[in-house]
Amino acid sequence: MDNKNAGFTLETGANSGAGQAKTARPITHVTWKDVQTRTIAVGGVTFAYRELGPNSGVPVIFLHHLMAVLDDWDPRVIDGIATQRRVIAFDNRGVGATGGSVPTTIEEMGRDAIAFIRALGLKQVDLLGFSLGGGVAQMVALQAPDLVRRVILAGTGPRGGGGIEEVTKVAVIAYLKAALTLSDARNFLFFPRTPGGKRAAKDYFAGLKERTTNRDRPISLQARRAQLKAIINAGKSAPDDLSVITQPVFVANGDRDLMVASHLSADMARRLPNSRLTIYPDSGHGGVFQHHREFVPAVLDFLAD
């Protein structure tokens, strides 16, 4: 496919240093593997993003995980949700093809996400945050509640939930195993080493390879270090008052998550006054990818007006 004609037409301008989206016409038949990457200037920083799905309804903003760029989203989830919803996924400041440096707190990441959303001219959005992105989604809901309609929090927990030392140890072990087996650490972090988990990992990585042209820039060393510092800061911080997030929230995780223990997701759901919780069986941190056939319809049902 000619990428010059893929995706949609977007014109951007400048207003006090922030780009303003003038026209955006997502084409519903375009899929994640061939949709164009767009850019918009936000406060002097160029943000990279992709958009697909119908140009109607409240957009769903995707916030991705630790050390991830746009190409790390599971296309089965993106494309599935984009069949009915307008989907916008972006690289936050300092990530992938977006300029600037990654901040070292999730509060700052949340402010950057809010600035990006408002630069697109959006008045209200739904949020889908996975892992670190789930923490950022909570910051967006806390800092700009008027901007948020509904929230999906996947593979994530509340700030100050504890266990941050265990997360660091698990990640180090996974990266050592990955180095020894010449594989991706997410094989060990996202999926259990069961027959079902191994099949899910294979399918997940096959999907990530579908896009072969105009791929995102890899995550930088500065971004990795800053994101890890932000996660550690969040883990050691005082808990947020989640009772003030009154929007409907869908919380999802796997029952064997090594990075964010399932009980932390359950605790977060209990503290959110208008939430629903789903724990997927025989799955880990990437439970929503392993169970995408159940997760995508559940998200679409949750987001339905």
Secondary structure as UniProt FT lines:
FT   TURN            3..5
FT   STRAND          10..15
FT   TURN            16..17
FT   STRAND          18..24
FT   TURN            28..29
FT   TURN            32..34
FT   STRAND          38..42
FT   TURN            43..44
FT   STRAND          45..52
FT   STRAND          60..63
FT   TURN            66..67
FT   HELIX           70..72
FT   HELIX           75..82
FT   TURN            83..84
FT   STRAND          87..90
FT   TURN            93..94
FT   TURN            96..97
FT   HELIX           106..119
FT   TURN            120..121
FT   STRAND          125..130
FT   HELIX           132..143
FT   HELIX           145..147
FT   STRAND          148..154
FT   TURN            159..160
FT   HELIX           164..181
FT   HELIX           186..189
FT   HELIX           195..208
FT   HELIX           221..236
FT   HELIX           242..244
FT   STRAND          249..254
FT   TURN            255..256
FT   HELIX           262..271
FT   TURN            273..274
FT   STRAND          275..280
FT   TURN            281..282
FT   TURN            285..286
FT   HELIX           287..290
FT   HELIX           292..303
//
